Amino acid sequence: MSYAPHLAMSADEESIVRATLRALLLPRRIVPVVLLSATLVFAQRAYSRDPRAAFVGVSLCLAFVLVAPLTFRVLFPEGLEFRHGAARALLYASLSVFVVHLVGVDIPTLFGVGSTFLTARSSIPIDVALFMVGGWGLGRDIGWEASLRRERMRAEALAREAEHAQLLALRAQLDPHFLFNTLNAIAEWCRTDGETAEQAVLELASLLRAVLTGVKQPAWTLDEELAVVRTVFLLHLRRDPELFSLDFQAEGGATRVPPLLILPLAENAVKHGPARGHRGRIVVAAKREGSHVRITVENPGPYGGPRAGSHGLPTLERRLALAYGGSAKLSLRGEGERTVATLDLPLDGPQVTT
């Protein structure tokens, strides 16, 4: 997100006024400002003949505090940069001269106050320089502090979103019906087949451990990803050995992939194939083709096209776009009475981990 400078007094810039004044009242700023102002007012009174010179000094200091930092922040909301050109710098200098001359010379003259230490002809350029440099320093410091606060708030919001996304990812990657059905089957096996129940518990624990590990990692090997996919299929077959036959031809290797990327394809292969009565063979294959690795998940059952309200495949496509840009590709097609999902991933791994 970028923040373009605005010269008009919009609602955002009106908040700059309040934010700047509040920031100036913080002890770490107001204390040194008061000490410096007191020194200048003391010198103004000591080296001026007119006893009212102290009021002129106080007025100049107040004008500086109220106008200089705010003017700098309004004119240079992103800080003083060369790309702003000379126009804003000239406007800032002109306003500084105007305020210093108005408060230090014009208004005192109306009340009969003559030349003073801070408003003598030779002192005015120094006053203007102090006004400009002081406003620059305070305005830039306040602006940086505000930017840091915004970035911290953004980071906290992103951290909350990431935590929420992890929970959503975990829920999306493992079909709740699959988990419930597996747990129900384990409960039944505990009464009828203790050995099968034990094996199923170990396989399910291994699967959950891998999934919980995966959602916390930026990337892992294709071998680890395929191991999760195989475990899911084996748990399905443990519940119903006749549901489908599994042909696992995948050799993943050390290619890095975003975790749990293939799992939605595996779940869909069962959900929209054998679970809907299309018995037959599920094939999982992975092989290197040039600079890519091609992963294929094939299941019985005709391809019905994109399904309204589906979240799994759209989420997978967004993850691919984020992780690989345009160098990864997902395709689904029908081949007679079978559905084929193909995933082409670069061998050099994701550009951005998801």
C-alpha positions as CSV (number, residue, x, y, z in Angstrom):
1,M,0.0,0.0,0.0
2,S,1.4,3.4,-0.9
3,Y,0.6,6.8,0.6
4,A,0.4,9.6,-1.9
5,P,1.0,13.1,-0.6
6,H,-2.1,15.4,-0.4
7,L,-1.9,19.1,-0.3
8,A,-5.7,19.6,0.2
9,M,-7.0,19.5,3.7
10,S,-8.8,16.2,3.6
11,A,-10.1,14.3,6.6
12,D,-6.8,12.5,6.8
13,E,-4.9,15.8,6.9
14,E,-7.2,17.2,9.5
15,S,-6.2,14.3,11.7
16,I,-2.6,15.4,11.1
17,V,-3.3,18.6,13.0
18,R,-4.5,16.8,16.1
19,A,-1.8,14.1,15.8
20,T,0.9,16.6,15.5
21,L,-0.2,18.7,18.5
22,R,-0.6,15.5,20.6
23,A,2.9,14.4,19.6
24,L,4.4,17.8,20.4
25,L,3.0,17.5,24.0
26,L,4.8,14.3,24.7
27,P,7.5,14.9,27.4
28,R,10.4,13.7,25.1
29,R,9.6,16.6,22.8
30,I,8.0,19.3,24.9
31,V,10.7,19.3,27.5
32,P,13.6,20.1,25.1
33,V,11.4,22.6,23.2
34,V,10.6,24.4,26.5
35,L,14.2,24.5,27.6
36,L,15.4,25.9,24.3
37,S,12.5,28.4,24.2
38,A,13.2,29.5,27.7
39,T,16.9,30.1,26.8
40,L,15.9,32.2,23.7
41,V,13.3,34.2,25.7
42,F,15.9,34.9,28.4
43,A,18.4,36.1,25.8
44,Q,15.7,38.1,24.2
45,R,14.9,39.9,27.4
46,A,18.6,40.3,28.4
47,Y,19.8,41.8,25.2
48,S,16.7,44.0,24.3
49,R,15.9,47.4,25.6
50,D,12.1,47.2,25.5
51,P,10.8,45.2,28.5
52,R,8.0,43.9,26.2
53,A,10.7,42.0,24.2
54,A,10.1,38.9,26.3
55,F,6.5,38.7,25.0
56,V,7.8,38.9,21.5
57,G,10.2,36.0,22.2
58,V,7.4,33.9,23.7
59,S,5.2,34.7,20.7
60,L,7.9,33.6,18.3
61,C,8.5,30.3,20.2
62,L,4.7,29.6,20.3
63,A,4.4,30.3,16.6
64,F,7.2,27.9,15.9
65,V,5.8,25.1,18.0
66,L,2.2,25.5,16.6
67,V,3.1,26.2,12.9
68,A,6.5,24.8,11.9
69,P,6.2,21.1,12.5
70,L,2.6,21.0,11.3
71,T,3.4,22.9,8.1
72,F,6.3,20.5,7.4
73,R,4.1,17.4,7.9
74,V,1.3,18.8,5.7
75,L,3.6,19.8,2.8
76,F,5.8,16.7,3.2
77,P,3.7,13.8,4.5
78,E,6.3,11.3,3.4
79,G,9.3,13.3,4.5
80,L,11.5,15.7,2.5
81,E,12.5,14.0,-0.7
82,F,14.0,15.3,-3.9
83,R,11.1,14.1,-6.0
84,H,8.9,16.8,-4.3
85,G,10.8,19.4,-6.3
86,A,11.4,23.0,-5.4
87,A,7.8,24.2,-5.2
88,R,7.0,22.8,-1.8
89,A,10.4,23.7,-0.4
90,L,9.9,27.3,-1.6
91,L,6.4,27.3,-0.1
92,Y,7.7,26.1,3.2
93,A,10.4,28.7,3.2
94,S,7.9,31.5,2.2
95,L,5.6,30.5,5.1
96,S,8.5,30.5,7.5
97,V,9.5,34.0,6.5
98,F,5.9,35.2,6.7
99,V,5.2,33.7,10.1
100,V,8.5,35.0,11.6
101,H,8.1,38.5,10.1
102,L,4.4,38.7,11.1
103,V,4.9,37.5,14.7
104,G,8.3,39.0,15.3
105,V,8.1,42.3,13.4
106,D,4.7,43.3,12.1
107,I,2.5,42.7,15.2
108,P,5.1,44.1,17.7
109,T,5.4,47.2,15.5
110,L,1.6,47.7,15.8
111,F,2.0,47.8,19.6
112,G,5.0,50.1,19.5
113,V,7.7,47.5,20.2
114,G,10.9,48.4,18.4
115,S,13.8,46.2,17.3
116,T,14.8,43.5,19.7
117,F,17.5,40.9,20.0
118,L,15.6,38.2,18.0
119,T,13.9,40.6,15.5
120,A,16.8,42.8,14.5
121,R,17.5,43.0,10.8
122,S,20.6,40.7,11.2
123,S,18.6,38.2,13.4
124,I,15.6,37.6,11.1
125,P,17.5,35.2,8.7
126,I,18.6,33.2,11.8
127,D,15.1,33.1,13.1
128,V,13.8,31.8,9.7
129,A,16.6,29.2,9.5
130,L,15.8,28.0,13.1
131,F,12.1,28.0,12.2
132,M,12.6,25.9,9.1
133,V,15.2,23.5,10.5
134,G,13.3,23.0,13.7
135,G,10.1,22.4,11.9
136,W,11.8,19.9,9.6
137,G,13.4,18.0,12.5
138,L,10.2,17.8,14.7
139,G,7.9,17.2,11.7
140,R,10.1,14.4,10.4
141,D,10.5,12.8,13.8
142,I,6.7,12.9,14.4
143,G,6.1,11.5,10.9
144,W,8.5,8.7,11.4
145,E,7.0,7.8,14.7
146,A,3.5,7.8,13.1
147,S,4.8,5.6,10.2
148,L,6.4,3.2,12.7
149,R,3.1,3.0,14.7
150,R,1.1,2.3,11.5
151,E,3.6,-0.4,10.4
152,R,3.4,-2.1,13.9
153,M,-0.4,-2.1,13.7
154,R,-0.2,-3.5,10.2
155,A,2.2,-6.2,11.3
156,E,-0.1,-7.1,14.2
157,A,-3.0,-7.3,11.9
158,L,-1.1,-9.4,9.4
159,A,0.0,-11.7,12.3
160,R,-3.7,-12.1,13.3
161,E,-4.6,-12.8,9.7
162,A,-1.8,-15.3,9.3
163,E,-3.0,-17.2,12.5
164,H,-6.5,-17.2,11.2
165,A,-5.3,-18.4,7.8
166,Q,-3.4,-21.2,9.4
167,L,-6.6,-22.4,11.1
168,L,-8.5,-22.0,7.8
169,A,-5.8,-23.9,6.0
170,L,-5.9,-26.7,8.4
171,R,-9.7,-27.0,8.1
172,A,-9.6,-26.7,4.3
173,Q,-6.8,-29.3,3.8
174,L,-8.5,-32.1,5.8
175,D,-12.1,-32.9,5.0
176,P,-14.0,-33.0,8.3
177,H,-16.1,-35.8,7.1
178,F,-13.0,-37.8,6.4
179,L,-11.8,-37.3,10.0
180,F,-15.1,-38.1,11.5
181,N,-15.6,-41.2,9.5
182,T,-12.1,-42.4,10.3
183,L,-12.6,-41.8,14.0
184,N,-15.9,-43.6,13.9
185,A,-14.3,-46.5,12.1
186,I,-11.5,-46.6,14.7
187,A,-14.2,-46.7,17.5
188,E,-15.8,-49.7,15.7
189,W,-12.5,-51.4,15.2
190,C,-11.7,-51.0,18.9
191,R,-14.6,-53.4,19.6
192,T,-14.0,-55.8,16.7
193,D,-10.4,-55.6,15.5
194,G,-7.9,-54.1,18.0
195,E,-4.9,-54.5,15.6
196,T,-6.5,-52.6,12.8
197,A,-7.7,-49.9,15.3
198,E,-4.1,-49.5,16.5
199,Q,-2.7,-49.2,13.0
200,A,-5.4,-46.7,12.0
201,V,-4.7,-44.6,15.1
202,L,-1.0,-44.5,14.3
203,E,-1.6,-43.6,10.7
204,L,-4.1,-40.9,11.7
205,A,-1.7,-39.5,14.3
206,S,1.1,-39.4,11.7
207,L,-1.2,-37.6,9.3
208,L,-2.3,-35.0,11.8
209,R,1.3,-34.5,13.0
210,A,2.4,-33.9,9.4
211,V,-0.5,-31.5,8.7
212,L,0.2,-29.5,11.8
213,T,3.8,-29.3,10.9
214,G,3.1,-28.3,7.4
215,V,0.8,-25.4,8.1
216,K,3.7,-23.8,10.1
217,Q,6.4,-24.3,7.5
218,P,7.0,-22.0,4.5
219,A,8.0,-25.0,2.3
220,W,8.9,-28.7,2.5
221,T,10.0,-31.4,0.2
222,L,7.8,-33.0,-2.4
223,D,8.6,-36.4,-0.7
224,E,7.0,-35.1,2.5
225,E,4.0,-33.8,0.6
226,L,3.5,-37.1,-1.2
227,A,3.8,-39.0,2.1
228,V,0.8,-37.1,3.5
229,V,-1.2,-37.8,0.3
230,R,-0.4,-41.5,0.5
231,T,-1.4,-41.7,4.2
232,V,-4.8,-40.1,3.3
233,F,-5.4,-42.7,0.6
234,L,-4.4,-45.5,2.9
235,L,-6.7,-44.4,5.7
236,H,-9.6,-44.3,3.1
237,L,-8.7,-47.9,2.1
238,R,-8.4,-49.0,5.7
239,R,-12.0,-48.0,6.2
240,D,-13.1,-49.6,2.9
241,P,-10.5,-51.7,1.1
242,E,-12.9,-52.1,-1.9
243,L,-13.5,-48.4,-2.3
244,F,-10.7,-48.0,-4.9
245,S,-7.4,-49.4,-6.0
246,L,-4.3,-47.2,-5.5
247,D,-1.6,-46.8,-8.1
248,F,1.1,-44.6,-6.5
249,Q,3.9,-43.9,-9.1
250,A,5.2,-40.8,-7.5
251,E,8.9,-40.1,-6.8
252,G,9.0,-36.6,-5.3
253,G,12.7,-36.1,-4.4
254,A,13.9,-33.0,-2.7
255,T,12.0,-30.4,-4.7
256,R,10.6,-27.8,-2.4
257,V,6.8,-27.1,-2.5
258,P,4.4,-25.2,-0.4
259,P,3.0,-27.6,2.3
260,L,-0.3,-29.4,1.7
261,L,-0.5,-28.2,-1.9
262,I,-1.5,-31.6,-3.4
263,L,-3.7,-32.7,-0.6
264,P,-6.9,-31.0,-1.9
265,L,-6.4,-32.9,-5.2
266,A,-6.2,-36.1,-3.3
267,E,-9.3,-35.3,-1.2
268,N,-11.2,-34.4,-4.4
269,A,-10.1,-37.5,-6.1
270,V,-11.9,-39.6,-3.4
271,K,-14.8,-37.3,-2.7
272,H,-15.9,-36.8,-6.4
273,G,-14.8,-40.3,-7.5
274,P,-15.1,-43.5,-5.4
275,A,-17.2,-41.8,-2.6
276,R,-19.8,-41.0,-5.2
277,G,-20.0,-44.6,-6.5
278,H,-17.4,-44.4,-9.2
279,R,-15.3,-47.4,-8.3
280,G,-12.0,-48.0,-10.0
281,R,-8.3,-47.0,-9.8
282,I,-6.8,-43.8,-8.4
283,V,-3.4,-43.0,-9.9
284,V,-0.9,-40.6,-8.4
285,A,2.2,-39.9,-10.5
286,A,5.1,-37.4,-10.2
287,K,7.9,-37.1,-12.7
288,R,10.4,-34.5,-13.8
289,E,9.8,-32.9,-17.2
290,G,12.5,-30.4,-18.0
291,S,12.6,-27.6,-15.5
292,H,9.3,-28.6,-13.9
293,V,7.9,-31.6,-12.0
294,R,4.5,-32.8,-13.2
295,I,2.2,-34.2,-10.6
296,T,-0.9,-36.0,-11.8
297,V,-3.9,-37.2,-9.7
298,E,-6.4,-39.3,-11.7
299,N,-9.6,-40.7,-10.4
300,P,-12.7,-42.6,-11.7
301,G,-15.7,-40.5,-12.4
302,P,-16.4,-37.9,-15.2
303,Y,-15.2,-34.4,-14.8
304,G,-18.1,-32.1,-14.1
305,G,-16.4,-28.8,-14.4
306,P,-15.9,-26.1,-11.7
307,R,-18.4,-26.5,-8.8
308,A,-20.2,-23.4,-7.5
309,G,-19.3,-22.6,-3.9
310,S,-16.1,-24.6,-4.0
311,H,-13.2,-23.3,-1.9
312,G,-10.5,-26.0,-2.3
313,L,-9.4,-25.5,-5.9
314,P,-9.8,-21.6,-5.9
315,T,-7.6,-21.5,-2.7
316,L,-5.1,-23.8,-4.4
317,E,-5.0,-21.6,-7.5
318,R,-4.4,-18.5,-5.3
319,R,-1.6,-20.2,-3.4
320,L,0.0,-21.2,-6.7
321,A,-0.2,-17.6,-8.0
322,L,1.3,-16.2,-4.8
323,A,4.1,-18.8,-4.5
324,Y,5.1,-19.2,-8.1
325,G,3.7,-16.2,-10.0
326,G,2.9,-17.5,-13.5
327,S,5.4,-20.3,-13.5
328,A,3.1,-23.0,-12.0
329,K,0.0,-24.4,-13.6
330,L,-3.0,-26.3,-12.5
331,S,-5.3,-28.0,-15.0
332,L,-8.3,-30.3,-14.7
333,R,-9.8,-32.2,-17.5
334,G,-12.0,-35.2,-18.3
335,E,-10.8,-38.3,-20.1
336,G,-13.9,-40.3,-20.8
337,E,-15.2,-41.5,-17.5
338,R,-12.2,-40.3,-15.6
339,T,-11.0,-37.0,-14.1
340,V,-7.4,-35.9,-14.4
341,A,-5.8,-33.1,-12.3
342,T,-2.3,-32.0,-13.4
343,L,0.0,-29.8,-11.4
344,D,3.2,-28.4,-13.0
345,L,5.6,-26.9,-10.5
346,P,9.1,-25.4,-11.1
347,L,12.0,-27.5,-9.8
348,D,13.6,-24.5,-8.2
349,G,10.8,-24.2,-5.7
350,P,8.4,-21.4,-4.9
351,Q,9.4,-17.8,-5.3
352,V,7.3,-16.7,-2.3
353,T,6.4,-19.2,0.4
354,T,2.7,-19.3,1.4
